Amino acid sequence: MSEQKLRIAFIGTGVMGGPMAGHLARAGHDVTVYNRTRARADAWAAEHGGRAAATPAEAAADADAVLACVGNDDDLAQVALGRDGAFRAMRKGAVFIDHTTVSARIARQLSVEADALGLLGVDAPVSGGQAGAQNGTLSIMCGGSPAAFAAAEPVMRAYAARIVHIGGPGAGQTTKMVNQIAIAGVLQGLSEALRFAQASRLDTDKVFEAVSGGAAASWQMLNRWGTMAKDEFDFGFAVDWMRKDLGLALEEARANGAALPVAALVDQFYAEVQALGHGRSDTSSLVTRLGK
């Protein structure tokens, strides 16, 4: 698919989808959006000059590419395969790009459904959070056929800094699980390290200066150590969503036989964080279960 002006439908204009669709509009594409809350789609269209549709099918009609960024497996099934779903209206040869973090099972199911209809399908979960969506610097991990990826990749360049084709259908979603498993373990270690430093009455700024340039460094340390020390947890990806993602990883591990003892433990810890009232706080609020 060339980088010419395309007809694009974007389903889901929330904190991630809205900015991503905005980048597509600024790139010169003709963008129609659908959101379950119509007022949000109307607001997006008023800001970006696109059009709001009443159903996913209406948005997808005659589109070259249909993109989705919704909540979970059920939401995705509804907007893609439901009575008013996008697949009912998409023309043959169009590409469906799913940016929702969902199970590998539904990603593979959608690929089969797409093939039967002559559509191309890519599962393409993202990493980088709300800031990455707003800044157009997301990392995207993709699953699907080479032909589907070739059609999708030029579209995704509008809002991504890194796009990697991992493998066949479902490979993007399982790679996102890898991402979340790694983050969970790092955040638990960072939380324990910070509380240990505080209990030792160390100057946490100086501790950060000393250790952040060595082997202990991570994105989480560089971006969250200081805010965690101040009990500030309003930086994007919420605990509620992390628990959803870890649940997907643990479910997939039961199927493929992988052992995830740390991820399972941190998932339990996040349940405690939810009980403390931090379900909508960002994932670095994991530290709150360790007290002060």
Summary of the structure (lengths in Angstrom):
residues: 292
radius of gyration: 20.0
end to end distance: 53.8
largest distance: 64.4
contacts: 1016
relative contact order: 0.10
helix: 55%
strand: 14%
